[in-house]
Amino acid sequence: MQEQGTSALFPTYGRYPITLVKGEGSRLWDDAGKEYIDLMSGIAVTNLGHAPQAVKEALIDQLNQVWHVSNLFHIPNQEKLASLLTANSCADAVFFCSTGAEANEAAIKIARRYHQKVLNNGRYEIITFNMSFHGRTLATLTATGQDKVKEGFLPLPEGFVYAEYNNIESVRALINDKTAAVMLEFVQGEGGVLPADPTFVKQLAELCKQEGILLIGDEIQTGMGRTGKLFAYEHYGVEPDIFTLAKGLGGGFPIGAMLGKGFLKEAFSAGSHGSTFGGTPIATAAAFAATDTIISGKYPERALELGEYTVKKLESKLAGNPLVANVRGIGLLIGIACTQPAGEIISEIHKQGVLVIPAGPNVIRLVPALTIPSEDLDRALDIVCGVIAQKAATASSI
């Protein structure tokens, strides 16, 4: 029985002392009526802002028809969304699920099954990277190159090894006759907003091709226009064999997807994989509306433009600040790398009415909606820079 005055929730989250109850566009309000400019988008989820009209209308329309029917039946919205995604990407086929972790699980499974059931070579090992983040299931947390997410969950599944990010020789040294795939974030989000080096990515794609290894792109955070392209791999001139989506795909409604080249279809034959809530009529209605709006509204192009503006403004206003090491990122996935833990700075930014999040202990992550009005962005950036300046001044006077 729950003790009186305590929460009935498991304490799995270190929550900020804010209760958000309303959102519209790039603004949020808490239960006390305080307004915030949102530079976090639910961690790169609400790419079109809160309650975007097109997604809202699609949801209302679908709610009046059918909510859930099971993947044992044809779901027209899935075909419609899959066609839109494949028409605008290097992929030929899509598997829908509910979350990013599920999407990455599907990517791991199809890579193994392709080698074991189609090529019959028994390969199963996945190379990932130090400081990567791929999810919280047992397989995806094992794929993650950060020990902190693995504590207390032993034994972990075998079949994952870790290379040094942006170091092709580190990858080459790990390849053996068990290697099935390499799994890469084109920008390490949780790892500190670290973009992959273009030369490294091209070398990696070529190495995978030479060795018969699948290249998996984890686009859970970078996809759906976030980096200034619809998908981040487009910046690098490569085509992954498999890539994964979630977060911004549904415009705020939960949905994930694993996309792959046509030759992989044989590996995911009937009965080989599934998801009860994957690609429901409601989820795919929301995701089609969100995806169509992002593409037709040219929001990736806007993200690229606003991202370049944001980095330049931050670099100018924070130049010489002893608390700031650098500003980095692509599009509207931006990190302010600090010279010390950024927790107190983030808390103060929240008090000043702007919502940001960390990316590791020392990085302030900015992931505003691709639709954020320029005036909101400017005001929020001024507040962020003002707080950092004040923290630096206070530290120097002690």
C-alpha positions as CSV (number, residue, x, y, z in Angstrom):
1,M,0.0,0.0,0.0
2,Q,1.3,3.5,-0.9
3,E,2.3,5.6,2.0
4,Q,0.3,8.8,2.4
5,G,1.9,11.8,0.8
6,T,4.4,9.8,-1.3
7,S,4.3,9.2,-5.1
8,A,3.1,5.9,-6.4
9,L,5.6,6.2,-9.3
10,F,9.0,4.5,-9.4
11,P,11.6,7.2,-8.9
12,T,13.3,6.5,-12.2
13,Y,13.5,10.2,-13.2
14,G,15.4,13.1,-11.7
15,R,12.7,15.6,-12.3
16,Y,13.0,19.4,-12.4
17,P,10.7,21.2,-9.9
18,I,8.3,22.2,-12.8
19,T,4.9,20.9,-13.7
20,L,3.9,21.7,-17.3
21,V,0.2,21.8,-18.0
22,K,-0.2,23.6,-21.3
23,G,1.7,24.0,-24.6
24,E,1.2,25.9,-27.8
25,G,3.8,26.4,-30.4
26,S,7.1,27.1,-28.7
27,R,5.6,28.2,-25.4
28,L,4.8,26.2,-22.3
29,W,3.0,27.1,-19.1
30,D,3.3,25.5,-15.7
31,D,0.6,24.8,-13.1
32,A,1.3,28.3,-11.5
33,G,0.7,30.0,-14.8
34,K,4.4,30.8,-15.5
35,E,5.3,30.9,-19.2
36,Y,8.4,29.4,-20.7
37,I,10.1,29.5,-24.1
38,D,10.7,25.9,-25.0
39,L,14.2,25.1,-26.3
40,M,14.0,21.4,-25.5
41,S,10.9,20.2,-27.5
42,G,10.4,17.3,-25.1
43,I,13.9,16.2,-26.0
44,A,13.6,16.7,-29.8
45,V,10.1,15.3,-30.0
46,T,7.8,18.2,-30.7
47,N,9.7,19.3,-33.9
48,L,6.6,21.2,-35.1
49,G,6.0,22.8,-31.7
50,H,3.2,21.9,-29.2
51,A,-0.2,20.8,-30.6
52,P,0.6,21.6,-34.3
53,Q,-2.7,22.1,-36.1
54,A,-2.1,19.6,-38.9
55,V,-1.3,16.8,-36.4
56,K,-4.2,17.8,-34.2
57,E,-6.7,17.6,-37.1
58,A,-5.3,14.2,-38.2
59,L,-5.7,12.8,-34.7
60,I,-9.2,14.1,-34.3
61,D,-10.3,12.7,-37.6
62,Q,-8.8,9.3,-36.8
63,L,-10.2,9.2,-33.3
64,N,-13.7,9.4,-34.9
65,Q,-12.9,6.3,-37.0
66,V,-10.8,3.5,-35.5
67,W,-8.0,3.5,-32.8
68,H,-6.5,0.1,-32.8
69,V,-7.0,-3.0,-35.0
70,S,-3.8,-5.1,-34.6
71,N,-1.1,-5.7,-37.2
72,L,-2.9,-8.9,-38.2
73,F,-5.0,-6.7,-40.5
74,H,-4.1,-4.2,-43.2
75,I,-3.7,-0.6,-41.9
76,P,-4.0,2.0,-44.7
77,N,-2.3,4.7,-42.7
78,Q,0.8,2.5,-42.4
79,E,1.1,2.1,-46.2
80,K,0.6,5.8,-46.7
81,L,3.2,6.8,-44.1
82,A,5.7,4.2,-45.3
83,S,5.3,5.4,-48.9
84,L,6.0,9.0,-47.8
85,L,9.1,8.0,-45.8
86,T,10.6,5.8,-48.5
87,A,9.9,8.3,-51.2
88,N,11.9,10.9,-49.3
89,S,14.8,8.6,-48.1
90,C,17.2,5.9,-49.2
91,A,15.0,3.2,-47.7
92,D,12.7,0.8,-49.4
93,A,10.8,-0.7,-46.5
94,V,9.6,0.3,-43.0
95,F,8.7,-1.5,-39.8
96,F,6.6,0.6,-37.4
97,C,6.9,0.3,-33.6
98,S,6.2,2.6,-30.6
99,T,9.5,4.0,-29.4
100,G,13.1,4.7,-30.3
101,A,14.4,1.8,-28.3
102,E,12.0,-0.6,-30.1
103,A,13.2,0.8,-33.4
104,N,16.8,0.2,-32.5
105,E,15.9,-3.3,-31.2
106,A,14.4,-4.0,-34.7
107,A,17.5,-2.7,-36.4
108,I,19.7,-5.0,-34.3
109,K,17.4,-8.0,-34.9
110,I,17.2,-7.5,-38.7
111,A,20.9,-7.1,-39.0
112,R,21.5,-10.4,-37.1
113,R,18.8,-12.2,-38.9
114,Y,19.9,-11.0,-42.4
115,H,23.4,-12.5,-41.7
116,Q,22.1,-15.7,-40.0
117,K,19.0,-16.6,-42.1
118,V,19.7,-15.0,-45.5
119,L,23.5,-15.1,-45.8
120,N,23.8,-18.1,-43.4
121,N,27.1,-16.8,-42.1
122,G,26.3,-16.8,-38.4
123,R,27.3,-13.2,-37.8
124,Y,25.8,-11.4,-34.9
125,E,28.2,-8.8,-33.4
126,I,27.4,-5.1,-33.6
127,I,30.1,-2.4,-33.3
128,T,28.8,0.8,-31.6
129,F,30.7,3.8,-30.2
130,N,31.9,5.1,-26.9
131,M,29.5,7.7,-25.5
132,S,26.7,6.6,-27.8
133,F,23.1,6.2,-26.6
134,H,20.7,3.8,-28.2
135,G,18.0,3.1,-25.6
136,R,17.0,1.5,-22.3
137,T,16.0,-2.1,-23.2
138,L,18.6,-4.7,-22.4
139,A,19.9,-4.9,-25.9
140,T,19.9,-1.2,-26.6
141,L,21.5,-0.2,-23.3
142,T,24.2,-2.8,-24.0
143,A,24.6,-1.2,-27.4
144,T,25.0,2.1,-25.7
145,G,28.6,3.1,-25.1
146,Q,28.1,4.5,-21.6
147,D,28.6,2.4,-18.5
148,K,26.3,4.5,-16.3
149,V,23.1,3.1,-18.0
150,K,24.3,-0.5,-17.5
151,E,24.8,-0.5,-13.7
152,G,22.8,-3.2,-11.9
153,F,21.5,-4.9,-15.1
154,L,24.1,-7.7,-15.4
155,P,24.4,-10.0,-17.2
156,L,24.2,-8.0,-20.4
157,P,23.5,-9.7,-23.8
158,E,26.6,-10.6,-25.7
159,G,27.4,-9.3,-29.2
160,F,28.3,-5.6,-28.7
161,V,31.7,-4.0,-28.9
162,Y,32.7,-0.4,-28.8
163,A,34.9,1.7,-31.0
164,E,36.2,5.2,-30.6
165,Y,33.9,7.8,-32.3
166,N,35.4,9.5,-35.4
167,N,38.3,7.0,-35.4
168,I,38.2,4.6,-38.4
169,E,41.2,2.6,-37.3
170,S,39.4,1.8,-34.0
171,V,36.5,0.4,-36.0
172,R,38.8,-1.6,-38.3
173,A,40.5,-3.2,-35.4
174,L,37.2,-4.6,-34.0
175,I,36.0,-6.2,-37.3
176,N,36.1,-10.0,-37.4
177,D,34.2,-12.9,-38.8
178,K,31.4,-12.3,-36.3
179,T,30.7,-8.6,-37.2
180,A,27.2,-8.1,-38.6
181,A,26.8,-4.3,-38.4
182,V,28.1,-0.9,-37.2
183,M,25.6,1.3,-35.4
184,L,26.2,5.0,-35.6
185,E,24.7,8.2,-34.4
186,F,25.5,10.9,-37.0
187,V,25.4,13.3,-34.0
188,Q,25.9,11.9,-30.5
189,G,23.1,13.6,-28.6
190,E,23.2,12.2,-25.1
191,G,27.0,11.9,-25.5
192,G,27.4,15.7,-25.6
193,V,26.1,16.9,-29.0
194,L,29.1,15.6,-31.0
195,P,28.7,15.6,-34.8
196,A,30.4,12.8,-36.7
197,D,33.4,13.8,-38.8
198,P,32.4,13.7,-42.6
199,T,35.7,12.0,-43.6
200,F,35.1,9.4,-40.9
201,V,31.6,8.7,-42.0
202,K,32.6,8.2,-45.6
203,Q,35.5,5.9,-44.6
204,L,33.1,3.9,-42.4
205,A,30.5,3.5,-45.1
206,E,33.2,2.3,-47.5
207,L,34.7,-0.1,-44.9
208,C,31.3,-1.6,-44.2
209,K,30.7,-2.2,-47.9
210,Q,34.2,-3.8,-48.3
211,E,33.6,-6.1,-45.4
212,G,30.0,-7.0,-46.1
213,I,28.9,-5.3,-42.9
214,L,25.6,-3.5,-42.5
215,L,25.6,0.2,-41.6
216,I,22.9,1.2,-39.2
217,G,22.1,4.9,-38.6
218,D,20.5,5.8,-35.3
219,E,18.4,8.8,-36.3
220,I,16.1,8.7,-33.3
221,Q,17.1,12.3,-32.3
222,T,18.6,13.6,-35.5
223,G,15.8,12.6,-37.9
224,M,12.7,14.5,-39.1
225,G,14.5,17.7,-40.0
226,R,16.3,18.3,-36.7
227,T,19.8,18.7,-38.2
228,G,18.8,20.8,-41.3
229,K,18.1,17.8,-43.5
230,L,15.2,15.4,-43.3
231,F,17.7,12.8,-42.1
232,A,21.2,13.5,-40.8
233,Y,22.8,10.9,-43.1
234,E,22.1,13.3,-46.0
235,H,24.8,15.7,-44.7
236,Y,27.4,13.0,-45.3
237,G,26.7,11.7,-48.8
238,V,26.2,8.1,-47.6
239,E,23.2,5.8,-47.5
240,P,22.9,3.6,-44.4
241,D,21.5,0.1,-45.0
242,I,19.2,0.6,-42.0
243,F,18.2,3.7,-40.0
244,T,15.8,4.3,-37.1
245,L,13.3,7.0,-36.3
246,A,11.1,8.0,-33.3
247,K,11.0,11.3,-31.3
248,G,10.0,13.9,-33.9
249,L,8.3,11.4,-36.2
250,G,4.9,11.7,-34.6
251,G,4.7,15.4,-33.9
252,G,4.4,14.6,-30.2
253,F,2.5,11.4,-30.5
254,P,4.5,8.2,-29.7
255,I,5.7,6.2,-32.7
256,G,9.0,4.7,-33.9
257,A,10.2,3.2,-37.2
258,M,13.0,1.1,-38.5
259,L,13.7,1.7,-42.2
260,G,15.9,-0.4,-44.5
261,K,17.0,-1.3,-48.0
262,G,14.9,-3.7,-50.0
263,F,17.3,-6.6,-49.8
264,L,16.6,-6.8,-46.1
265,K,12.9,-7.7,-46.6
266,E,13.8,-11.4,-46.8
267,A,15.2,-11.2,-43.2
268,F,11.9,-9.9,-41.8
269,S,9.5,-12.5,-43.1
270,A,6.1,-13.1,-41.6
271,G,6.3,-14.0,-37.9
272,S,9.9,-13.0,-37.5
273,H,9.2,-9.8,-35.6
274,G,6.2,-7.7,-34.4
275,S,4.8,-5.0,-32.2
276,T,1.3,-4.8,-30.6
277,F,1.2,-1.0,-30.7
278,G,3.5,-0.5,-33.6
279,G,1.9,1.6,-36.4
280,T,-1.6,1.9,-35.0
281,P,-4.1,3.9,-37.1
282,I,-3.9,6.8,-34.7
283,A,0.0,6.8,-34.5
284,T,0.4,6.6,-38.2
285,A,-2.2,9.3,-38.8
286,A,-0.3,11.7,-36.6
287,A,3.1,10.7,-38.1
288,F,1.9,11.2,-41.6
289,A,0.6,14.7,-40.8
290,A,3.8,15.6,-39.0
291,T,6.1,14.2,-41.8
292,D,4.1,15.8,-44.6
293,T,4.1,19.1,-42.8
294,I,7.9,19.0,-42.2
295,I,8.6,18.2,-45.8
296,S,6.0,20.5,-47.5
297,G,6.8,23.4,-45.1
298,K,10.6,23.1,-45.8
299,Y,11.3,23.0,-42.1
300,P,14.6,21.1,-42.4
301,E,15.9,24.1,-44.5
302,R,14.6,26.5,-41.8
303,A,16.4,24.4,-39.1
304,L,19.6,24.7,-41.0
305,E,19.3,28.5,-41.4
306,L,18.2,29.0,-37.8
307,G,20.9,26.6,-36.5
308,E,23.7,28.6,-38.3
309,Y,22.2,31.8,-36.9
310,T,22.0,30.4,-33.4
311,V,25.6,29.1,-33.3
312,K,26.9,32.4,-34.6
313,K,25.0,34.4,-32.0
314,L,26.0,32.1,-29.2
315,E,29.7,32.2,-30.2
316,S,29.5,36.0,-30.4
317,K,27.8,36.6,-27.1
318,L,29.7,33.9,-25.2
319,A,33.1,34.8,-26.6
320,G,35.7,34.9,-23.8
321,N,33.4,33.5,-21.2
322,P,35.5,31.3,-19.0
323,L,32.5,28.9,-18.4
324,V,32.2,28.1,-22.1
325,A,34.6,25.7,-24.0
326,N,32.8,25.8,-27.3
327,V,29.4,25.8,-29.1
328,R,28.7,22.9,-31.5
329,G,26.0,21.1,-33.4
330,I,24.2,20.8,-36.7
331,G,20.9,22.5,-37.5
332,L,18.8,22.9,-34.4
333,L,20.6,20.3,-32.4
334,I,23.1,22.5,-30.5
335,G,25.3,22.1,-27.5
336,I,27.0,24.7,-25.3
337,A,30.0,22.8,-23.9
338,C,30.9,24.2,-20.4
339,T,34.1,24.0,-18.5
340,Q,32.3,22.7,-15.5
341,P,29.1,20.8,-14.7
342,A,26.1,22.7,-16.2
343,G,23.4,21.7,-13.8
344,E,23.2,24.9,-11.8
345,I,23.3,27.0,-15.0
346,I,20.4,24.9,-16.5
347,S,18.3,25.4,-13.3
348,E,18.8,29.1,-13.4
349,I,17.9,29.3,-17.1
350,H,14.6,27.5,-16.2
351,K,13.9,30.1,-13.5
352,Q,14.4,32.8,-16.1
353,G,11.7,31.2,-18.2
354,V,13.5,29.1,-20.8
355,L,13.6,25.3,-20.9
356,V,16.9,23.6,-21.9
357,I,18.3,20.2,-21.1
358,P,21.8,18.7,-20.5
359,A,23.7,16.4,-22.8
360,G,26.1,14.8,-20.4
361,P,27.2,16.7,-17.3
362,N,28.9,19.7,-18.9
363,V,26.8,20.4,-22.0
364,I,23.7,22.6,-22.3
365,R,21.5,21.2,-25.1
366,L,19.3,23.4,-27.2
367,V,16.7,21.6,-29.4
368,P,13.9,24.1,-30.1
369,A,11.0,23.3,-32.5
370,L,11.8,23.8,-36.1
371,T,8.9,26.2,-36.2
372,I,10.1,28.4,-33.4
373,P,9.4,32.1,-34.2
374,S,12.6,34.1,-34.6
375,E,11.7,36.5,-31.9
376,D,11.2,33.7,-29.4
377,L,14.5,32.2,-30.3
378,D,16.3,35.5,-29.9
379,R,14.7,36.2,-26.6
380,A,15.5,32.7,-25.3
381,L,19.2,32.9,-26.5
382,D,19.6,36.3,-24.8
383,I,18.3,34.8,-21.5
384,V,20.6,31.7,-21.9
385,C,23.7,33.9,-22.6
386,G,22.7,36.3,-19.8
387,V,22.6,33.5,-17.2
388,I,25.9,32.1,-18.3
389,A,27.5,35.6,-18.2
390,Q,26.1,36.2,-14.7
391,K,27.4,32.8,-13.5
392,A,30.8,33.6,-14.8
393,A,30.8,37.0,-13.2
394,T,29.7,35.5,-9.8
395,A,32.4,32.8,-10.0
396,S,35.1,35.4,-10.8
397,S,34.2,37.5,-7.8
398,I,34.4,34.7,-5.3
